[in-house]
Amino acid sequence: MKLGTMTGAVVLLVTLFLLAAELRAQGEAKKESPEASNAGSSPTPQKAARDALAGFEKGNGDWRARMEALVRLAKIGPAAAPVLVDALKDRKPETREFAAQALVLFADRAAQPDLERALADPKPGVRLYAIQALSMLGPLPRTKENERILRSDPNFWCVRPMMAAAVERADRPNQAEIRKALADYDLRKMDSARVGELAPDFTLADFTGKTYRLSQFRGKKTVVLRFILYDY
C-alpha cells in the first residue's frame, strides 16, 4: 500500500471515530435532559401548563388573563392537573388562587388531599375555589372542618356561602364537557359587547355540561346575566 493511500485511510478512520464519539455524546446528553430532546417541537403538556401560570407569577391576573389561561389549560387537558396541584403551594397568592380555580376543571381523587389542605389557605379566593373544585367530586361531607368553615370562616360573604352550596350539591358536574366548551371558545370574541348595540351571540355551559346559546332566547325571553363574585 502506498504511503498516500495509508495516510488517507488513517485520516478516514480517525474522522469516523471522532464522528461516532460526538454522536454518542449527543445521545447521552439527550438522555440526561429529556426536555432538550423536545427542543424545536411542541412543548410538553406540563411545560405548557407552567407557561399558562407564568403571568400570575408576575402579578398579571385580571379577568382577561384568567380567561386566556383557562382556555389554554382546557386545551391541554387533564395532563395539566399535576402542575396545578403543585401551584397550590406557590408562594404567590395570585398563583395559588388561579390554580385552585383551574382545578375546578380537573379535580379528581388524586388532587383531593391537596385541595383539602388548600381549605386552610390564608387567601379567601384559594379557599373558595378549593371548595368549588372539591364539590366537583360530589357533595362535601359535613366533617368537623367543613362545618367550621361553614359557620366561622372569616370570609362571610363568599367562602361560607360556597361551602353551604357544596355540602348540599345535588347536580352531577361534567368536567369533560366544561373543558370542551372552554377549549372551543374563540378568544377573539372576548370583550366584544358594546353599550347600545345588539349583544354578540355566545354559548355558556353549566356545571352539568349542558350548553345554552344566547340567540335561542332572542325574541322569547329577557336574559339577565349575573356575574357572581369569585365565579369569573
Disulfide bonds with the S-S distance in Angstrom:
none
